[in-house]
């Protein structure tokens, strides 16, 4: 099953030519999950062929504009395109008030329900579940209430091994085995256990999204060994004091979190507009975490 992250925006507070405010899409199976929705997100969705009606849930980390100013416009587009299925919106206190107020004063009567979940940004707790994923908050340390998110794939069934399947099984029997069921004995065969004709179940995949935050080593145990970590890297280390003042992180600090947590892959993002070239940020992180990558627009990571 697909488990794929697409970067729509990599800028911090001020967008630049070619860099847009934070937005990402995690695709699991046939479902899309939007993570933050900075200004212009729906334009980026058009650019990178992300269909709004496939978005099942939207996760907003905090109420700084570069992380949610695009949300109401996207909701309006969904309405105009005829969406009727409910939309889960998960975010900090106040987000529901903002959206309801915008809809009221603009007299927009959406054709679908918004299912709000208000998160406790100071807790690590499950805030969303469906048949694909379990999503838990990661407490960030920022100037306003802010949460990151840990996306954990639900356990998958073991795959059938063709070489272990006996001849003569009917399509119905194969379907039952594929669903993880055992076949009882009948007149044609003595019974068949799913475990005897399948390989090991695939390891569930995990993605950790660290939104705006101070360097927070206390979060390392919560993301130990994740397949992919996105960590904001607003500044270089020579502006470490500036990062602390604004409650952001440096590229080296992001790499330190990834190194200490033993993550398999690290993406850096949320770059300050002062950096016209991003290579210095990448090189700073790679000194500690050699395989670090830049989460720039259009990047697709498949796990």
DRENDO-1510 file (C-alpha; in Angstrom, 1 decimal, always signed):
<recs>
REC; n; res; u; v; w
REC; 1; UNK; +0.0; +0.0; +0.0 .
REC; 2; UNK; +1.2; +3.5; -0.8 .
REC; 3; UNK; +2.8; +5.5; +2.0 .
REC; 4; UNK; +4.1; +8.7; +0.4 .
REC; 5; UNK; +4.9; +12.3; +1.5 .
REC; 6; UNK; +4.7; +15.2; -0.9 .
REC; 7; UNK; +6.1; +18.6; -0.1 .
REC; 8; UNK; +4.0; +21.6; -1.2 .
REC; 9; UNK; +5.7; +24.3; +0.8 .
REC; 10; UNK; +9.0; +24.8; +2.5 .
REC; 11; UNK; +9.2; +28.5; +3.5 .
REC; 12; UNK; +8.9; +30.0; +6.9 .
REC; 13; UNK; +6.9; +33.2; +7.7 .
REC; 14; UNK; +7.7; +35.0; +4.5 .
REC; 15; UNK; +7.3; +33.2; +1.2 .
REC; 16; UNK; +10.0; +33.8; -1.5 .
REC; 17; UNK; +10.1; +33.1; -5.3 .
REC; 18; UNK; +9.9; +29.3; -5.5 .
REC; 19; UNK; +9.3; +28.8; -1.8 .
REC; 20; UNK; +5.8; +28.6; -0.4 .
REC; 21; UNK; +4.5; +28.5; +3.2 .
REC; 22; UNK; +4.3; +25.1; +4.9 .
REC; 23; UNK; +2.1; +22.4; +3.5 .
REC; 24; UNK; +2.5; +18.7; +2.9 .
REC; 25; UNK; +0.4; +15.8; +1.8 .
REC; 26; UNK; +0.7; +12.3; +3.2 .
REC; 27; UNK; -0.9; +9.7; +0.9 .
REC; 28; UNK; -1.8; +6.4; +2.4 .
REC; 29; UNK; -3.5; +4.0; +0.1 .
REC; 30; UNK; -6.2; +6.1; -1.7 .
REC; 31; UNK; -6.5; +8.7; +1.0 .
REC; 32; UNK; -4.7; +12.1; +1.3 .
REC; 33; UNK; -3.9; +13.8; +4.6 .
REC; 34; UNK; -3.0; +17.5; +4.4 .
REC; 35; UNK; -0.5; +18.7; +7.0 .
REC; 36; UNK; -0.6; +22.4; +7.5 .
REC; 37; UNK; -2.1; +24.7; +4.9 .
REC; 38; UNK; -0.2; +27.9; +4.4 .
REC; 39; UNK; -1.3; +30.6; +1.9 .
REC; 40; UNK; -1.4; +29.3; -1.6 .
REC; 41; UNK; -1.7; +25.6; -0.7 .
REC; 42; UNK; -4.5; +25.0; -3.2 .
REC; 43; UNK; -2.3; +26.4; -6.0 .
REC; 44; UNK; +0.4; +24.0; -5.0 .
REC; 45; UNK; -2.1; +21.2; -5.0 .
REC; 46; UNK; -2.9; +22.1; -8.6 .
REC; 47; UNK; +0.8; +22.3; -9.5 .
REC; 48; UNK; +1.5; +18.8; -8.0 .
REC; 49; UNK; -1.8; +17.1; -8.9 .
REC; 50; UNK; -3.2; +16.6; -5.5 .
REC; 51; UNK; -7.0; +16.3; -5.7 .
REC; 52; UNK; -8.8; +18.2; -2.9 .
REC; 53; UNK; -11.7; +15.7; -2.9 .
REC; 54; UNK; -9.2; +12.9; -1.9 .
REC; 55; UNK; -8.2; +14.8; +1.2 .
REC; 56; UNK; -9.7; +12.9; +4.1 .
REC; 57; UNK; -8.3; +14.9; +7.1 .
REC; 58; UNK; -6.4; +18.2; +7.6 .
REC; 59; UNK; -3.9; +18.6; +10.4 .
REC; 60; UNK; -3.0; +22.2; +11.5 .
REC; 61; UNK; +0.0; +22.5; +13.8 .
REC; 62; UNK; -0.6; +26.1; +15.1 .
REC; 63; UNK; -2.3; +29.4; +14.3 .
REC; 64; UNK; +0.6; +31.3; +12.8 .
REC; 65; UNK; -0.5; +32.4; +9.3 .
REC; 66; UNK; +2.2; +30.6; +7.3 .
REC; 67; UNK; +0.6; +27.4; +8.6 .
REC; 68; UNK; -3.1; +27.9; +8.1 .
REC; 69; UNK; -3.9; +31.0; +6.0 .
REC; 70; UNK; -4.7; +28.9; +3.0 .
REC; 71; UNK; -7.3; +26.7; +4.8 .
REC; 72; UNK; -10.5; +28.7; +4.3 .
REC; 73; UNK; -9.8; +29.2; +0.6 .
REC; 74; UNK; -9.3; +25.5; +0.2 .
REC; 75; UNK; -12.5; +24.7; +2.0 .
REC; 76; UNK; -14.3; +27.1; -0.3 .
REC; 77; UNK; -12.9; +25.3; -3.3 .
REC; 78; UNK; -14.0; +21.9; -1.9 .
REC; 79; UNK; -17.5; +23.3; -1.5 .
REC; 80; UNK; -17.6; +24.7; -5.1 .
REC; 81; UNK; -16.4; +21.4; -6.4 .
REC; 82; UNK; -19.4; +19.7; -4.8 .
REC; 83; UNK; -17.8; +17.9; -1.9 .
REC; 84; UNK; -20.4; +16.3; +0.4 .
REC; 85; UNK; -18.3; +13.8; +2.5 .
REC; 86; UNK; -17.4; +15.1; +6.0 .
REC; 87; UNK; -13.9; +16.5; +6.5 .
REC; 88; UNK; -11.9; +15.9; +9.7 .
REC; 89; UNK; -10.0; +19.0; +10.8 .
REC; 90; UNK; -7.5; +18.5; +13.6 .
REC; 91; UNK; -5.8; +21.5; +15.2 .
REC; 92; UNK; -5.2; +23.8; +18.2 .
REC; 93; UNK; -7.8; +25.7; +20.2 .
REC; 94; UNK; -9.3; +28.6; +18.3 .
REC; 95; UNK; -9.1; +27.0; +14.8 .
REC; 96; UNK; -12.7; +26.0; +14.9 .
REC; 97; UNK; -13.7; +29.5; +16.0 .
REC; 98; UNK; -11.7; +31.1; +13.1 .
REC; 99; UNK; -13.3; +28.9; +10.4 .
REC; 100; UNK; -16.8; +29.2; +11.7 .
REC; 101; UNK; -16.5; +33.0; +11.9 .
REC; 102; UNK; -15.1; +33.2; +8.4 .
REC; 103; UNK; -18.0; +31.1; +7.1 .
REC; 104; UNK; -20.5; +33.2; +9.0 .
REC; 105; UNK; -19.4; +36.6; +7.9 .
REC; 106; UNK; -18.9; +35.5; +4.3 .
REC; 107; UNK; -22.3; +33.7; +4.3 .
REC; 108; UNK; -20.6; +30.6; +3.0 .
REC; 109; UNK; -22.8; +27.5; +3.7 .
REC; 110; UNK; -20.5; +24.6; +3.1 .
REC; 111; UNK; -22.1; +21.5; +1.5 .
REC; 112; UNK; -20.1; +19.2; +3.8 .
REC; 113; UNK; -19.6; +18.8; +7.6 .
REC; 114; UNK; -16.4; +19.9; +9.3 .
REC; 115; UNK; -15.6; +17.4; +12.0 .
REC; 116; UNK; -13.3; +19.4; +14.4 .
REC; 117; UNK; -10.9; +17.8; +16.9 .
REC; 118; UNK; -9.3; +20.4; +19.2 .
REC; 119; UNK; -6.0; +19.1; +20.4 .
REC; 120; UNK; -4.1; +19.6; +23.6 .
REC; 121; UNK; -0.8; +20.9; +22.3 .
REC; 122; UNK; +1.0; +20.1; +25.5 .
REC; 123; UNK; +0.2; +16.3; +25.5 .
REC; 124; UNK; +1.2; +13.3; +23.5 .
REC; 125; UNK; -2.1; +11.7; +22.7 .
REC; 126; UNK; -4.0; +10.0; +19.8 .
REC; 127; UNK; -6.2; +12.6; +18.0 .
REC; 128; UNK; -7.2; +10.8; +14.9 .
REC; 129; UNK; -7.8; +7.2; +13.7 .
REC; 130; UNK; -9.1; +5.5; +10.6 .
REC; 131; UNK; -8.4; +2.1; +8.9 .
REC; 132; UNK; -5.1; +3.4; +7.5 .
REC; 133; UNK; -3.6; +5.4; +10.4 .
REC; 134; UNK; -3.3; +6.3; +14.0 .
REC; 135; UNK; -2.2; +9.9; +14.5 .
REC; 136; UNK; -0.8; +11.3; +17.8 .
REC; 137; UNK; +0.3; +14.8; +18.8 .
REC; 138; UNK; +3.9; +15.7; +19.5 .
REC; 139; UNK; +4.1; +18.7; +21.9 .
REC; 140; UNK; +6.1; +21.5; +20.3 .
REC; 141; UNK; +7.6; +24.5; +22.1 .
REC; 142; UNK; +6.7; +27.6; +20.2 .
REC; 143; UNK; +5.4; +31.1; +20.8 .
REC; 144; UNK; +1.8; +30.0; +20.5 .
REC; 145; UNK; +0.2; +26.5; +21.2 .
REC; 146; UNK; +1.7; +24.2; +18.7 .
REC; 147; UNK; +1.7; +20.5; +18.0 .
REC; 148; UNK; +3.6; +18.2; +15.7 .
REC; 149; UNK; +2.1; +14.9; +14.6 .
REC; 150; UNK; +3.2; +11.3; +14.5 .
REC; 151; UNK; +1.5; +9.3; +11.7 .
REC; 152; UNK; +1.6; +5.6; +12.4 .
REC; 153; UNK; +0.4; +3.1; +9.9 .
REC; 154; UNK; -1.9; +0.4; +11.1 .
REC; 155; UNK; -0.5; -3.2; +11.0 .
REC; 156; UNK; -0.8; -4.7; +7.6 .
REC; 157; UNK; -1.7; -8.3; +6.8 .
REC; 158; UNK; +1.0; -10.7; +5.8 .
REC; 159; UNK; +1.3; -11.3; +2.0 .
REC; 160; UNK; +0.5; -14.8; +0.6 .
REC; 161; UNK; +3.5; -16.6; -0.9 .
REC; 162; UNK; +2.6; -18.1; -4.2 .
REC; 163; UNK; +5.0; -20.9; -3.9 .
REC; 164; UNK; +3.3; -22.1; -0.7 .
REC; 165; UNK; -0.2; -22.1; -2.0 .
REC; 166; UNK; -1.5; -25.6; -3.0 .
REC; 167; UNK; -3.1; -26.1; -6.4 .
REC; 168; UNK; -6.8; -26.0; -6.9 .
REC; 169; UNK; -7.8; -23.3; -4.6 .
REC; 170; UNK; -10.9; -21.4; -5.7 .
REC; 171; UNK; -11.0; -17.6; -6.0 .
REC; 172; UNK; -13.2; -17.4; -2.9 .
REC; 173; UNK; -10.7; -19.5; -0.9 .
REC; 174; UNK; -7.8; -17.3; -2.1 .
REC; 175; UNK; -9.8; -14.2; -1.1 .
REC; 176; UNK; -10.3; -15.6; +2.4 .
REC; 177; UNK; -6.6; -16.4; +2.8 .
REC; 178; UNK; -5.7; -12.9; +1.6 .
REC; 179; UNK; -7.9; -11.5; +4.3 .
REC; 180; UNK; -5.9; -13.4; +6.9 .
REC; 181; UNK; -8.5; -16.2; +7.5 .
REC; 182; UNK; -7.7; -19.9; +7.9 .
REC; 183; UNK; -9.5; -22.4; +5.6 .
REC; 184; UNK; -11.4; -25.1; +7.4 .
REC; 185; UNK; -11.1; -28.7; +6.1 .
REC; 186; UNK; -13.5; -29.9; +3.5 .
REC; 187; UNK; -13.9; -32.7; +1.0 .
REC; 188; UNK; -11.2; -31.3; -1.3 .
REC; 189; UNK; -8.4; -30.4; +1.2 .
REC; 190; UNK; -7.5; -30.9; +4.9 .
REC; 191; UNK; -7.6; -27.3; +5.8 .
REC; 192; UNK; -5.1; -24.5; +5.5 .
REC; 193; UNK; -3.7; -22.0; +7.9 .
REC; 194; UNK; -3.0; -18.5; +6.7 .
REC; 195; UNK; +0.3; -18.5; +8.7 .
REC; 196; UNK; +1.5; -21.5; +6.7 .
REC; 197; UNK; +1.1; -19.9; +3.3 .
REC; 198; UNK; +2.2; -16.3; +4.1 .
REC; 199; UNK; +5.4; -14.4; +4.8 .
REC; 200; UNK; +6.1; -12.0; +7.6 .
REC; 201; UNK; +3.7; -9.0; +7.8 .
REC; 202; UNK; +5.2; -5.8; +6.6 .
REC; 203; UNK; +6.5; -3.5; +9.3 .
REC; 204; UNK; +4.1; -0.6; +9.8 .
REC; 205; UNK; +5.6; +2.7; +8.6 .
REC; 206; UNK; +5.8; +5.9; +10.7 .
REC; 207; UNK; +6.2; +9.6; +9.8 .
REC; 208; UNK; +6.9; +12.3; +12.4 .
REC; 209; UNK; +6.2; +16.0; +11.6 .
REC; 210; UNK; +8.0; +18.5; +13.7 .
REC; 211; UNK; +6.4; +21.9; +13.1 .
REC; 212; UNK; +7.8; +25.2; +14.6 .
REC; 213; UNK; +9.6; +24.5; +17.8 .
REC; 214; UNK; +12.6; +25.1; +20.0 .
REC; 215; UNK; +15.2; +22.4; +20.1 .
REC; 216; UNK; +13.4; +19.8; +22.3 .
REC; 217; UNK; +15.5; +16.6; +23.1 .
REC; 218; UNK; +12.7; +15.4; +25.4 .
REC; 219; UNK; +10.7; +14.4; +22.3 .
REC; 220; UNK; +13.3; +11.9; +21.1 .
REC; 221; UNK; +11.8; +8.9; +22.9 .
REC; 222; UNK; +8.4; +9.5; +21.2 .
REC; 223; UNK; +9.9; +9.2; +17.7 .
REC; 224; UNK; +12.6; +6.6; +18.2 .
REC; 225; UNK; +13.4; +4.8; +15.0 .
REC; 226; UNK; +10.7; +6.4; +12.8 .
REC; 227; UNK; +11.0; +5.8; +9.1 .
REC; 228; UNK; +10.9; +9.6; +8.3 .
REC; 229; UNK; +11.2; +12.7; +10.3 .
REC; 230; UNK; +10.5; +16.2; +9.0 .
REC; 231; UNK; +12.0; +18.8; +11.3 .
REC; 232; UNK; +11.9; +22.6; +10.9 .
REC; 233; UNK; +15.4; +24.1; +10.3 .
REC; 234; UNK; +14.6; +27.8; +10.1 .
REC; 235; UNK; +18.2; +29.1; +10.9 .
REC; 236; UNK; +21.8; +28.2; +10.7 .
REC; 237; UNK; +23.8; +27.6; +13.9 .
REC; 238; UNK; +25.4; +31.0; +13.8 .
REC; 239; UNK; +21.9; +32.4; +14.5 .
REC; 240; UNK; +21.2; +30.0; +17.3 .
REC; 241; UNK; +20.3; +32.8; +19.7 .
REC; 242; UNK; +17.8; +34.2; +17.1 .
REC; 243; UNK; +16.3; +30.7; +16.8 .
REC; 244; UNK; +15.8; +30.6; +20.6 .
REC; 245; UNK; +14.3; +34.1; +20.7 .
REC; 246; UNK; +11.7; +33.2; +18.0 .
REC; 247; UNK; +11.2; +29.6; +19.3 .
REC; 248; UNK; +12.7; +27.9; +16.2 .
REC; 249; UNK; +15.5; +25.4; +15.6 .
REC; 250; UNK; +18.7; +25.4; +13.6 .
REC; 251; UNK; +19.7; +22.8; +11.0 .
REC; 252; UNK; +22.2; +21.3; +13.3 .
REC; 253; UNK; +19.6; +21.0; +16.1 .
REC; 254; UNK; +17.3; +19.2; +13.7 .
REC; 255; UNK; +20.1; +16.8; +12.8 .
REC; 256; UNK; +20.8; +16.2; +16.5 .
REC; 257; UNK; +17.2; +15.1; +17.1 .
REC; 258; UNK; +17.3; +12.8; +14.1 .
REC; 259; UNK; +20.7; +11.3; +15.2 .
REC; 260; UNK; +19.6; +10.8; +18.8 .
REC; 261; UNK; +16.3; +9.2; +17.8 .
REC; 262; UNK; +17.9; +6.9; +15.2 .
REC; 263; UNK; +15.4; +7.9; +12.5 .
REC; 264; UNK; +15.9; +6.3; +9.1 .
REC; 265; UNK; +15.5; +9.5; +7.1 .
REC; 266; UNK; +15.5; +13.2; +7.8 .
REC; 267; UNK; +13.9; +16.1; +5.9 .
REC; 268; UNK; +14.7; +19.8; +6.7 .
REC; 269; UNK; +12.2; +22.5; +6.1 .
REC; 270; UNK; +10.7; +25.9; +7.1 .
REC; 271; UNK; +13.6; +27.9; +5.8 .
REC; 272; UNK; +14.0; +31.5; +6.6 .
REC; 273; UNK; +13.7; +33.9; +3.7 .
REC; 274; UNK; +17.1; +35.3; +4.5 .
REC; 275; UNK; +18.7; +32.2; +2.9 .
REC; 276; UNK; +18.7; +32.5; -0.8 .
REC; 277; UNK; +20.6; +29.3; -1.2 .
REC; 278; UNK; +19.8; +26.3; +1.0 .
REC; 279; UNK; +23.0; +24.3; +0.7 .
REC; 280; UNK; +24.6; +25.8; +3.9 .
REC; 281; UNK; +21.6; +24.5; +5.9 .
REC; 282; UNK; +21.9; +21.1; +4.3 .
REC; 283; UNK; +25.7; +20.9; +4.9 .
REC; 284; UNK; +25.3; +21.9; +8.5 .
REC; 285; UNK; +22.8; +19.1; +9.1 .
REC; 286; UNK; +24.8; +16.6; +7.2 .
REC; 287; UNK; +27.9; +17.1; +9.4 .
REC; 288; UNK; +25.9; +15.3; +12.1 .
REC; 289; UNK; +23.3; +13.4; +10.0 .
REC; 290; UNK; +25.0; +12.6; +6.7 .
REC; 291; UNK; +21.8; +11.6; +4.8 .
REC; 292; UNK; +19.8; +14.7; +5.6 .
REC; 293; UNK; +17.7; +16.1; +2.8 .
REC; 294; UNK; +16.0; +19.4; +1.9 .
REC; 295; UNK; +12.2; +19.3; +2.0 .
REC; 296; UNK; +11.7; +21.5; -1.1 .
REC; 297; UNK; +8.6; +22.0; -3.2 .
REC; 298; UNK; +7.7; +18.9; -5.3 .
REC; 299; UNK; +9.9; +16.5; -3.3 .
REC; 300; UNK; +8.2; +13.1; -3.0 .
REC; 301; UNK; +9.3; +10.5; -0.5 .
REC; 302; UNK; +7.9; +7.0; -0.7 .
REC; 303; UNK; +8.3; +4.6; +2.2 .
</recs>
